[in-house]
Amino acid sequence: MVIDNQMPTKKILISRLNRIGIVHLHGIEKYLDRDNIHKCFLITSVAPHENVYKYAEKIPSLEIIISSDFAGVKKKIEEEYFGAKVVLVDAYHLAGRDGMLDA
C-alpha cells in the first residue's frame, strides 16, 4: 500500500483578454468553484469598466492586471507562485462561448 503524503498542488489560472466583461467574471466564478483554483489573474491591456471592477471586488481570489506585456506578467506570476500548476484559459472559454462554436 502506497500513501501519497504530498500536499496538493495549488492551481493558478491565467487568462489574457482584450477587454474584460461581466460575462468573463461569471466564467471565472465557475472555474474557481469547479476546478479548485487558488488564484486567478486576468491580464488585459485596456482598463475594464467601473462596473466590472465593482463585480470583481466580490471575487477575493481574482486579480486584474492591466498590461500589454502578457509574457512578462505571466513569467512574474509563475516565479511568484513557483511550484503551482498554471492553467491558461482562453477568453472564449471564460465567456462560455466555446459551446456556441459547436453549432
Sequence and secondary structure as in RCSB ss.txt:
>XXXX:A:sequence
MVIDNQMPTKKILISRLNRIGIVHLHGIEKYLDRDNIHKCFLITSVAPHENVYKYAEKIPSLEIIISSDFAGVKK
KIEEEYFGAKVVLVDAYHLAGRDGMLDA
>XXXX:A:secstr
          EEEEEEESS  HHHHHHHHHHHHHHT SEEEEEESS   HHHHHHHTT TTEEEEE S HHHHHH
HHHHHTTTSEEEE  HHHHTT TTGGG 
